[in-house]
């Protein structure tokens, strides 16, 4: 008997699986070392709010029950913080899930999605899983070029992604250019601002894009997350802010119970702990200044960041540098996955972690 294997959709064959940052446990097993530090995935080095941890402990006993499928309390807390209505909020299993849900709700095969490059890989994934066509817009001096995006608009354009601050570069687009951009994008094209690092921004010219939603723009969606400054990456909680009609559309393709009970409780508590957010912001700014100074002394070219990581050109083969740093117990992110073979993306850590990073990086570069 001859068996024939099931045939998958052709659209998915071009999808490249996401490659996450190397976990600490794997490095410890591989090299037989301890006290490894990870500065590769832009996690908050201070960890979660103590209030979030307490909220988790209090909910453990209830995990035999299904979570609140509507995320009622979390949605309400987010809406109150932003001055929005609950109908403008959608909560997801990380903002990654929401990117996929938006694609499922809006894309037909052949629809075009404009994506900055390099940027977050999930935009491409979301488009391709639905048979969409990715139209890439190159960065200009490692900043998203909104005006290049405008030139790429066609009758097939369905959505545009603006990662702000951009990952992996940490650069931003400014309020003035965003307003001009939005005025030229037709209302039927979704503009999705991914603001995972919003809470780290210091530049006064950064656009407050949630206001565009509150003012009634029909095509603006803003994504934010609890994975970065709130320190809840392991629980997977993100949210979208958008017009009620768009949120309702996307909610139709959302799985029931997509955000677990513990994640919801921790996120509500994290939102309330403004002191922890403030301290995380301060430690990031201190680390940023320290690393800028050390990079300059080492002759490393870097791009000023508005996030909790730095994009830098170390001038050497990053795969080789990465391996040598692993042996010494420091994990960073190589730029070759974004197409830059001498670049690295380094998460800003605690003062102790930043000091050790520089010591190891200097050893490896000068060896």
Helices and strands as residue ranges (DSSP letters): G 10-14, H 24-31, E 37-38, H 50-59, G 60-62, H 72-82, G 86-88, E 89-92, H 94-106, E 112-117, H 122-129, E 133-138, H 146-151, E 157-163, H 175-184, E 190-194, G 198-200, H 210-214, E 220-225, G 233-235, E 238-242, H 244-251, H 261-272, H 274-298, E 301-303, E 309-313, H 318-327, E 330-331, E 333-334, G 335-338, E 343-347, H 351-366
